[in-house]
């Protein structure tokens, strides 16, 4: 199973815009907040693995 890394670029109500950080990309992915950890803020780093988002500890 693949692992992808994202940064929360912005939060707009019930959705968040995520940007991939493990590859060079300018595309944003719109994701429902219900699928993300409750404690995210703009700038949070996330790991997507096994159909689940988790906060990256750094």
N, CA, C and O atoms as a Tripos MOL2 file, in Angstrom:
@<TRIPOS>MOLECULE
protein
  232   231    58     0     0
PROTEIN
NO_CHARGES

@<TRIPOS>ATOM
      1 N           0.8420   -1.1690    0.0000 N.3       1 UNK1
      2 CA          0.0000    0.0000    0.0000 C.3       1 UNK1
      3 C           0.8960    1.2430    0.0000 C.2       1 UNK1
      4 O           1.9280    1.2750    0.6690 O.2       1 UNK1
      5 N           0.5010    2.2310   -0.7340 N.am      2 UNK2
      6 CA          1.2980    3.4560   -0.8480 C.3       2 UNK2
      7 C           1.0530    4.4030    0.3200 C.2       2 UNK2
      8 O           0.0020    4.3700    0.9610 O.2       2 UNK2
      9 N           2.0380    5.2370    0.5780 N.am      3 UNK3
     10 CA          1.9460    6.2730    1.6000 C.3       3 UNK3
     11 C           2.1950    7.6130    0.9330 C.2       3 UNK3
     12 O           3.1660    7.7750    0.1930 O.2       3 UNK3
     13 N           1.3130    8.5820    1.1970 N.am      4 UNK4
     14 CA          1.4450    9.9160    0.6410 C.3       4 UNK4
     15 C           1.4700   10.9250    1.7870 C.2       4 UNK4
     16 O           0.8840   10.6980    2.8460 O.2       4 UNK4
     17 N           2.1550   12.0340    1.5560 N.am      5 UNK5
     18 CA          2.2700   13.0810    2.5680 C.3       5 UNK5
     19 C           1.6710   14.3800    2.0380 C.2       5 UNK5
     20 O           1.8440   14.7270    0.8700 O.2       5 UNK5
     21 N           0.9630   15.0930    2.9190 N.am      6 UNK6
     22 CA          0.2690   16.3240    2.5610 C.3       6 UNK6
     23 C           0.5200   17.4020    3.5980 C.2       6 UNK6
     24 O           0.8860   17.1260    4.7410 O.2       6 UNK6
     25 N           0.3120   18.6450    3.1660 N.am      7 UNK7
     26 CA          0.2850   19.7900    4.0770 C.3       7 UNK7
     27 C          -1.0780   20.4510    3.9310 C.2       7 UNK7
     28 O          -1.5860   20.5950    2.8190 O.2       7 UNK7
     29 N          -1.6760   20.8570    5.0600 N.am      8 UNK8
     30 CA         -2.9570   21.5660    5.0350 C.3       8 UNK8
     31 C          -2.6760   23.0020    4.6210 C.2       8 UNK8
     32 O          -2.0380   23.7550    5.3570 O.2       8 UNK8
     33 N          -3.1560   23.3800    3.4390 N.am      9 UNK9
     34 CA         -2.9240   24.7210    2.9070 C.3       9 UNK9
     35 C          -3.9680   25.6920    3.4420 C.2       9 UNK9
     36 O          -3.6400   26.8150    3.8260 O.2       9 UNK9
     37 N          -5.2210   25.2600    3.4670 N.am     10 UNK10
     38 CA         -6.2840   26.1280    3.9770 C.3      10 UNK10
     39 C          -7.4460   25.2700    4.4630 C.2      10 UNK10
     40 O          -7.6270   24.1250    4.0490 O.2      10 UNK10
     41 N          -8.2280   25.8730    5.3620 N.am     11 UNK11
     42 CA         -9.4290   25.2270    5.8830 C.3      11 UNK11
     43 C         -10.5940   26.1540    5.5820 C.2      11 UNK11
     44 O         -10.5630   27.3410    5.9060 O.2      11 UNK11
     45 N         -11.6250   25.5910    4.9550 N.am     12 UNK12
     46 CA        -12.7970   26.3770    4.5660 C.3      12 UNK12
     47 C         -14.0430   25.6220    5.0180 C.2      12 UNK12
     48 O         -14.5650   24.7730    4.2960 O.2      12 UNK12
     49 N         -14.5040   25.9400    6.2090 N.am     13 UNK13
     50 CA        -15.6990   25.2760    6.7310 C.3      13 UNK13
     51 C         -15.4790   23.7920    6.9550 C.2      13 UNK13
     52 O         -14.6230   23.3890    7.7430 O.2      13 UNK13
     53 N         -16.2590   22.9830    6.2530 N.am     14 UNK14
     54 CA        -16.2020   21.5320    6.4110 C.3      14 UNK14
     55 C         -15.1670   20.8700    5.5160 C.2      14 UNK14
     56 O         -15.1130   19.6430    5.4430 O.2      14 UNK14
     57 N         -14.3440   21.6610    4.8330 N.am     15 UNK15
     58 CA        -13.3630   21.1100    3.8980 C.3      15 UNK15
     59 C         -11.9790   21.6950    4.1500 C.2      15 UNK15
     60 O         -11.8400   22.7840    4.7070 O.2      15 UNK15
     61 N         -10.9680   20.9590    3.7320 N.am     16 UNK16
     62 CA         -9.5880   21.4340    3.8180 C.3      16 UNK16
     63 C          -8.9140   21.2000    2.4790 C.2      16 UNK16
     64 O          -9.1670   20.1910    1.8210 O.2      16 UNK16
     65 N          -8.0610   22.1240    2.0730 N.am     17 UNK17
     66 CA         -7.2610   21.9750    0.8630 C.3      17 UNK17
     67 C          -5.9010   21.4250    1.2550 C.2      17 UNK17
     68 O          -5.1940   22.0140    2.0740 O.2      17 UNK17
     69 N          -5.5390   20.2930    0.6660 N.am     18 UNK18
     70 CA         -4.2710   19.6410    0.9660 C.3      18 UNK18
     71 C          -3.3610   19.6860   -0.2470 C.2      18 UNK18
     72 O          -3.8160   19.5810   -1.3860 O.2      18 UNK18
     73 N          -2.0610   19.8430    0.0110 N.am     19 UNK19
     74 CA         -1.0560   19.8470   -1.0570 C.3      19 UNK19
     75 C          -0.0680   18.7180   -0.7900 C.2      19 UNK19
     76 O           0.4410   18.5800    0.3230 O.2      19 UNK19
     77 N           0.2020   17.9120   -1.8140 N.am     20 UNK20
     78 CA          1.1740   16.8250   -1.6600 C.3      20 UNK20
     79 C           2.5530   17.4090   -1.4240 C.2      20 UNK20
     80 O           2.9440   18.3830   -2.0670 O.2      20 UNK20
     81 N           3.2900   16.8060   -0.4960 N.am     21 UNK21
     82 CA          4.6360   17.2780   -0.2000 C.3      21 UNK21
     83 C           5.7000   16.2450   -0.5560 C.2      21 UNK21
     84 O           6.8930   16.5470   -0.5300 O.2      21 UNK21
     85 N           5.2720   15.0220   -0.8910 N.am     22 UNK22
     86 CA          6.2410   13.9810   -1.2150 C.3      22 UNK22
     87 C           6.6070   13.9690   -2.6930 C.2      22 UNK22
     88 O           7.5360   13.2730   -3.1030 O.2      22 UNK22
     89 N           5.8710   14.7440   -3.4950 N.am     23 UNK23
     90 CA          6.1840   14.9070   -4.9170 C.3      23 UNK23
     91 C           6.0400   16.3830   -5.2690 C.2      23 UNK23
     92 O           5.4320   17.1450   -4.5180 O.2      23 UNK23
     93 N           6.5890   16.7820   -6.3930 N.am     24 UNK24
     94 CA          6.4610   18.1620   -6.8800 C.3      24 UNK24
     95 C           5.0950   18.3040   -7.5320 C.2      24 UNK24
     96 O           4.8410   17.7120   -8.5810 O.2      24 UNK24
     97 N           4.2100   19.0890   -6.9160 N.am     25 UNK25
     98 CA          2.8620   19.2710   -7.4490 C.3      25 UNK25
     99 C           2.2810   20.5800   -6.9320 C.2      25 UNK25
    100 O           2.4760   20.9420   -5.7720 O.2      25 UNK25
    101 N           1.5630   21.2880   -7.8040 N.am     26 UNK26
    102 CA          0.8730   22.5090   -7.4130 C.3      26 UNK26
    103 C          -0.6190   22.2630   -7.2070 C.2      26 UNK26
    104 O          -1.3500   23.1730   -6.8150 O.2      26 UNK26
    105 N          -1.0740   21.0320   -7.4700 N.am     27 UNK27
    106 CA         -2.4860   20.6950   -7.3310 C.3      27 UNK27
    107 C          -2.8830   20.6290   -5.8710 C.2      27 UNK27
    108 O          -2.1110   20.1880   -5.0200 O.2      27 UNK27
    109 N          -4.1060   21.0750   -5.5940 N.am     28 UNK28
    110 CA         -4.6610   20.9680   -4.2490 C.3      28 UNK28
    111 C          -5.7550   19.9110   -4.2710 C.2      28 UNK28
    112 O          -6.4720   19.7550   -5.2590 O.2      28 UNK28
    113 N          -5.8660   19.1940   -3.1710 N.am     29 UNK29
    114 CA         -6.8890   18.1540   -3.0240 C.3      29 UNK29
    115 C          -7.8780   18.6310   -1.9770 C.2      29 UNK29
    116 O          -7.4860   18.9400   -0.8520 O.2      29 UNK29
    117 N          -9.1510   18.6950   -2.3280 N.am     30 UNK30
    118 CA        -10.1980   19.1150   -1.4160 C.3      30 UNK30
    119 C         -10.7040   17.8840   -0.6630 C.2      30 UNK30
    120 O         -11.1780   16.9280   -1.2790 O.2      30 UNK30
    121 N         -10.6040   17.9070    0.6720 N.am     31 UNK31
    122 CA        -10.9640   16.7540    1.4980 C.3      31 UNK31
    123 C         -11.9290   17.2010    2.5910 C.2      31 UNK31
    124 O         -11.7390   18.2530    3.2020 O.2      31 UNK31
    125 N         -12.9530   16.4100    2.8320 N.am     32 UNK32
    126 CA        -13.9040   16.7090    3.8980 C.3      32 UNK32
    127 C         -13.2080   16.6390    5.2540 C.2      32 UNK32
    128 O         -12.4290   15.7200    5.5040 O.2      32 UNK32
    129 N         -13.4820   17.5950    6.1200 N.am     33 UNK33
    130 CA        -12.8630   17.6310    7.4580 C.3      33 UNK33
    131 C         -13.1900   16.3840    8.2570 C.2      33 UNK33
    132 O         -12.4040   15.9790    9.1140 O.2      33 UNK33
    133 N         -14.3330   15.7670    7.9960 N.am     34 UNK34
    134 CA        -14.7300   14.5580    8.7280 C.3      34 UNK34
    135 C         -13.7410   13.4140    8.5040 C.2      34 UNK34
    136 O         -13.6710   12.4930    9.3180 O.2      34 UNK34
    137 N         -12.9790   13.4610    7.4160 N.am     35 UNK35
    138 CA        -12.0000   12.4090    7.1100 C.3      35 UNK35
    139 C         -10.6270   12.7070    7.7000 C.2      35 UNK35
    140 O          -9.7310   11.8650    7.6400 O.2      35 UNK35
    141 N         -10.4550   13.8890    8.2660 N.am     36 UNK36
    142 CA         -9.1560   14.3430    8.7630 C.3      36 UNK36
    143 C          -9.1420   14.3830   10.2900 C.2      36 UNK36
    144 O         -10.2000   14.4640   10.9140 O.2      36 UNK36
    145 N          -7.9590   14.3270   10.8970 N.am     37 UNK37
    146 CA         -7.8870   14.4650   12.3550 C.3      37 UNK37
    147 C          -8.4940   15.7990   12.7950 C.2      37 UNK37
    148 O          -8.2930   16.8210   12.1390 O.2      37 UNK37
    149 N          -9.2290   15.7880   13.8970 N.am     38 UNK38
    150 CA         -9.9430   16.9790   14.3710 C.3      38 UNK38
    151 C          -9.0170   18.1350   14.7170 C.2      38 UNK38
    152 O          -9.4170   19.2940   14.6120 O.2      38 UNK38
    153 N          -7.7800   17.8390   15.1280 N.am     39 UNK39
    154 CA         -6.8740   18.8860   15.6100 C.3      39 UNK39
    155 C          -6.0410   19.5580   14.5270 C.2      39 UNK39
    156 O          -5.1080   20.2930   14.8530 O.2      39 UNK39
    157 N          -6.3450   19.3340   13.2470 N.am     40 UNK40
    158 CA         -5.5430   19.9630   12.1920 C.3      40 UNK40
    159 C          -5.7180   21.4780   12.1970 C.2      40 UNK40
    160 O          -6.7640   21.9970   12.5860 O.2      40 UNK40
    161 N          -4.6760   22.1730   11.7590 N.am     41 UNK41
    162 CA         -4.7070   23.6060   11.5280 C.3      41 UNK41
    163 C          -3.9880   23.8470   10.2020 C.2      41 UNK41
    164 O          -3.3660   22.9360    9.6550 O.2      41 UNK41
    165 N          -4.0720   25.0620    9.6890 N.am     42 UNK42
    166 CA         -3.3240   25.3730    8.4730 C.3      42 UNK42
    167 C          -1.8370   25.1770    8.7650 C.2      42 UNK42
    168 O          -1.3190   25.6610    9.7720 O.2      42 UNK42
    169 N          -1.1640   24.4640    7.8710 N.am     43 UNK43
    170 CA          0.2470   24.1730    8.0630 C.3      43 UNK43
    171 C           0.5080   22.7890    8.6370 C.2      43 UNK43
    172 O           1.6490   22.3260    8.6390 O.2      43 UNK43
    173 N          -0.5390   22.1210    9.1250 N.am     44 UNK44
    174 CA         -0.3600   20.7640    9.6550 C.3      44 UNK44
    175 C           0.1210   19.8340    8.5490 C.2      44 UNK44
    176 O          -0.2400   20.0000    7.3840 O.2      44 UNK44
    177 N           0.9270   18.8690    8.9190 N.am     45 UNK45
    178 CA          1.4100   17.8660    7.9760 C.3      45 UNK45
    179 C           0.7200   16.5490    8.2640 C.2      45 UNK45
    180 O           0.6240   16.1130    9.4110 O.2      45 UNK45
    181 N           0.2340   15.9160    7.1870 N.am     46 UNK46
    182 CA         -0.5350   14.6930    7.3060 C.3      46 UNK46
    183 C           0.1090   13.5580    6.5250 C.2      46 UNK46
    184 O           0.8020   13.7760    5.5310 O.2      46 UNK46
    185 N          -0.1350   12.3460    6.9970 N.am     47 UNK47
    186 CA          0.2740   11.1470    6.2720 C.3      47 UNK47
    187 C          -0.9960   10.4050    5.8920 C.2      47 UNK47
    188 O          -1.8720   10.1950    6.7320 O.2      47 UNK47
    189 N          -1.0990   10.0040    4.6190 N.am     48 UNK48
    190 CA         -2.2380    9.2270    4.1390 C.3      48 UNK48
    191 C          -1.7460    7.8170    3.8510 C.2      48 UNK48
    192 O          -0.8850    7.6030    2.9980 O.2      48 UNK48
    193 N          -2.3080    6.8660    4.5770 N.am     49 UNK49
    194 CA         -1.8860    5.4830    4.4380 C.3      49 UNK49
    195 C          -3.0640    4.5940    4.8240 C.2      49 UNK49
    196 O          -3.7570    4.8570    5.8070 O.2      49 UNK49
    197 N          -3.2790    3.5570    4.0520 N.am     50 UNK50
    198 CA         -4.3570    2.6000    4.3080 C.3      50 UNK50
    199 C          -5.7150    3.2960    4.4580 C.2      50 UNK50
    200 O          -6.4900    2.9890    5.3630 O.2      50 UNK50
    201 N          -5.9830    4.2370    3.5520 N.am     51 UNK51
    202 CA         -7.2390    4.9780    3.4720 C.3      51 UNK51
    203 C          -7.5450    5.7820    4.7410 C.2      51 UNK51
    204 O          -8.7050    5.9370    5.1210 O.2      51 UNK51
    205 N          -6.4890    6.2910    5.3910 N.am     52 UNK52
    206 CA         -6.6520    7.0510    6.6200 C.3      52 UNK52
    207 C          -5.6100    8.1600    6.6930 C.2      52 UNK52
    208 O          -4.4580    7.9640    6.3070 O.2      52 UNK52
    209 N          -6.0200    9.3330    7.1940 N.am     53 UNK53
    210 CA         -5.1270   10.4590    7.4070 C.3      53 UNK53
    211 C          -4.7130   10.5120    8.8720 C.2      53 UNK53
    212 O          -5.5550   10.3880    9.7610 O.2      53 UNK53
    213 N          -3.4260   10.6950    9.1250 N.am     54 UNK54
    214 CA         -2.9220   10.8820   10.4920 C.3      54 UNK54
    215 C          -1.9930   12.0790   10.5150 C.2      54 UNK54
    216 O          -1.3510   12.3940    9.5140 O.2      54 UNK54
    217 N          -1.9210   12.7510   11.6670 N.am     55 UNK55
    218 CA         -1.0020   13.8720   11.8380 C.3      55 UNK55
    219 C           0.4170   13.3520   11.8860 C.2      55 UNK55
    220 O           0.7030   12.3530   12.5470 O.2      55 UNK55
    221 N           1.3060   14.0340   11.1820 N.am     56 UNK56
    222 CA          2.7290   13.6900   11.1960 C.3      56 UNK56
    223 C           3.3840   14.3700   12.3810 C.2      56 UNK56
    224 O           3.1920   15.5680   12.5880 O.2      56 UNK56
    225 N           4.1310   13.6500   13.1380 N.am     57 UNK57
    226 CA          4.8810   14.2120   14.2610 C.3      57 UNK57
    227 C           6.2530   14.6140   13.7620 C.2      57 UNK57
    228 O           6.9770   13.7840   13.2120 O.2      57 UNK57
    229 N           6.6240   15.8640   13.9420 N.am     58 UNK58
    230 CA          7.9520   16.3530   13.5360 C.3      58 UNK58
    231 C           8.4810   17.3350   14.5070 C.2      58 UNK58
    232 O           9.5840   17.8490   14.3260 O.2      58 UNK58
@<TRIPOS>BOND
     1     1     2 1
     2     2     3 1
     3     3     4 2
     4     3     5 am
     5     5     6 1
     6     6     7 1
     7     7     8 2
     8     7     9 am
     9     9    10 1
    10    10    11 1
    11    11    12 2
    12    11    13 am
    13    13    14 1
    14    14    15 1
    15    15    16 2
    16    15    17 am
    17    17    18 1
    18    18    19 1
    19    19    20 2
    20    19    21 am
    21    21    22 1
    22    22    23 1
    23    23    24 2
    24    23    25 am
    25    25    26 1
    26    26    27 1
    27    27    28 2
    28    27    29 am
    29    29    30 1
    30    30    31 1
    31    31    32 2
    32    31    33 am
    33    33    34 1
    34    34    35 1
    35    35    36 2
    36    35    37 am
    37    37    38 1
    38    38    39 1
    39    39    40 2
    40    39    41 am
    41    41    42 1
    42    42    43 1
    43    43    44 2
    44    43    45 am
    45    45    46 1
    46    46    47 1
    47    47    48 2
    48    47    49 am
    49    49    50 1
    50    50    51 1
    51    51    52 2
    52    51    53 am
    53    53    54 1
    54    54    55 1
    55    55    56 2
    56    55    57 am
    57    57    58 1
    58    58    59 1
    59    59    60 2
    60    59    61 am
    61    61    62 1
    62    62    63 1
    63    63    64 2
    64    63    65 am
    65    65    66 1
    66    66    67 1
    67    67    68 2
    68    67    69 am
    69    69    70 1
    70    70    71 1
    71    71    72 2
    72    71    73 am
    73    73    74 1
    74    74    75 1
    75    75    76 2
    76    75    77 am
    77    77    78 1
    78    78    79 1
    79    79    80 2
    80    79    81 am
    81    81    82 1
    82    82    83 1
    83    83    84 2
    84    83    85 am
    85    85    86 1
    86    86    87 1
    87    87    88 2
    88    87    89 am
    89    89    90 1
    90    90    91 1
    91    91    92 2
    92    91    93 am
    93    93    94 1
    94    94    95 1
    95    95    96 2
    96    95    97 am
    97    97    98 1
    98    98    99 1
    99    99   100 2
   100    99   101 am
   101   101   102 1
   102   102   103 1
   103   103   104 2
   104   103   105 am
   105   105   106 1
   106   106   107 1
   107   107   108 2
   108   107   109 am
   109   109   110 1
   110   110   111 1
   111   111   112 2
   112   111   113 am
   113   113   114 1
   114   114   115 1
   115   115   116 2
   116   115   117 am
   117   117   118 1
   118   118   119 1
   119   119   120 2
   120   119   121 am
   121   121   122 1
   122   122   123 1
   123   123   124 2
   124   123   125 am
   125   125   126 1
   126   126   127 1
   127   127   128 2
   128   127   129 am
   129   129   130 1
   130   130   131 1
   131   131   132 2
   132   131   133 am
   133   133   134 1
   134   134   135 1
   135   135   136 2
   136   135   137 am
   137   137   138 1
   138   138   139 1
   139   139   140 2
   140   139   141 am
   141   141   142 1
   142   142   143 1
   143   143   144 2
   144   143   145 am
   145   145   146 1
   146   146   147 1
   147   147   148 2
   148   147   149 am
   149   149   150 1
   150   150   151 1
   151   151   152 2
   152   151   153 am
   153   153   154 1
   154   154   155 1
   155   155   156 2
   156   155   157 am
   157   157   158 1
   158   158   159 1
   159   159   160 2
   160   159   161 am
   161   161   162 1
   162   162   163 1
   163   163   164 2
   164   163   165 am
   165   165   166 1
   166   166   167 1
   167   167   168 2
   168   167   169 am
   169   169   170 1
   170   170   171 1
   171   171   172 2
   172   171   173 am
   173   173   174 1
   174   174   175 1
   175   175   176 2
   176   175   177 am
   177   177   178 1
   178   178   179 1
   179   179   180 2
   180   179   181 am
   181   181   182 1
   182   182   183 1
   183   183   184 2
   184   183   185 am
   185   185   186 1
   186   186   187 1
   187   187   188 2
   188   187   189 am
   189   189   190 1
   190   190   191 1
   191   191   192 2
   192   191   193 am
   193   193   194 1
   194   194   195 1
   195   195   196 2
   196   195   197 am
   197   197   198 1
   198   198   199 1
   199   199   200 2
   200   199   201 am
   201   201   202 1
   202   202   203 1
   203   203   204 2
   204   203   205 am
   205   205   206 1
   206   206   207 1
   207   207   208 2
   208   207   209 am
   209   209   210 1
   210   210   211 1
   211   211   212 2
   212   211   213 am
   213   213   214 1
   214   214   215 1
   215   215   216 2
   216   215   217 am
   217   217   218 1
   218   218   219 1
   219   219   220 2
   220   219   221 am
   221   221   222 1
   222   222   223 1
   223   223   224 2
   224   223   225 am
   225   225   226 1
   226   226   227 1
   227   227   228 2
   228   227   229 am
   229   229   230 1
   230   230   231 1
   231   231   232 2
@<TRIPOS>SUBSTRUCTURE
     1 UNK1         2 RESIDUE 1 A UNK
     2 UNK2         6 RESIDUE 1 A UNK
     3 UNK3        10 RESIDUE 1 A UNK
     4 UNK4        14 RESIDUE 1 A UNK
     5 UNK5        18 RESIDUE 1 A UNK
     6 UNK6        22 RESIDUE 1 A UNK
     7 UNK7        26 RESIDUE 1 A UNK
     8 UNK8        30 RESIDUE 1 A UNK
     9 UNK9        34 RESIDUE 1 A UNK
    10 UNK10       38 RESIDUE 1 A UNK
    11 UNK11       42 RESIDUE 1 A UNK
    12 UNK12       46 RESIDUE 1 A UNK
    13 UNK13       50 RESIDUE 1 A UNK
    14 UNK14       54 RESIDUE 1 A UNK
    15 UNK15       58 RESIDUE 1 A UNK
    16 UNK16       62 RESIDUE 1 A UNK
    17 UNK17       66 RESIDUE 1 A UNK
    18 UNK18       70 RESIDUE 1 A UNK
    19 UNK19       74 RESIDUE 1 A UNK
    20 UNK20       78 RESIDUE 1 A UNK
    21 UNK21       82 RESIDUE 1 A UNK
    22 UNK22       86 RESIDUE 1 A UNK
    23 UNK23       90 RESIDUE 1 A UNK
    24 UNK24       94 RESIDUE 1 A UNK
    25 UNK25       98 RESIDUE 1 A UNK
    26 UNK26      102 RESIDUE 1 A UNK
    27 UNK27      106 RESIDUE 1 A UNK
    28 UNK28      110 RESIDUE 1 A UNK
    29 UNK29      114 RESIDUE 1 A UNK
    30 UNK30      118 RESIDUE 1 A UNK
    31 UNK31      122 RESIDUE 1 A UNK
    32 UNK32      126 RESIDUE 1 A UNK
    33 UNK33      130 RESIDUE 1 A UNK
    34 UNK34      134 RESIDUE 1 A UNK
    35 UNK35      138 RESIDUE 1 A UNK
    36 UNK36      142 RESIDUE 1 A UNK
    37 UNK37      146 RESIDUE 1 A UNK
    38 UNK38      150 RESIDUE 1 A UNK
    39 UNK39      154 RESIDUE 1 A UNK
    40 UNK40      158 RESIDUE 1 A UNK
    41 UNK41      162 RESIDUE 1 A UNK
    42 UNK42      166 RESIDUE 1 A UNK
    43 UNK43      170 RESIDUE 1 A UNK
    44 UNK44      174 RESIDUE 1 A UNK
    45 UNK45      178 RESIDUE 1 A UNK
    46 UNK46      182 RESIDUE 1 A UNK
    47 UNK47      186 RESIDUE 1 A UNK
    48 UNK48      190 RESIDUE 1 A UNK
    49 UNK49      194 RESIDUE 1 A UNK
    50 UNK50      198 RESIDUE 1 A UNK
    51 UNK51      202 RESIDUE 1 A UNK
    52 UNK52      206 RESIDUE 1 A UNK
    53 UNK53      210 RESIDUE 1 A UNK
    54 UNK54      214 RESIDUE 1 A UNK
    55 UNK55      218 RESIDUE 1 A UNK
    56 UNK56      222 RESIDUE 1 A UNK
    57 UNK57      226 RESIDUE 1 A UNK
    58 UNK58      230 RESIDUE 1 A UNK
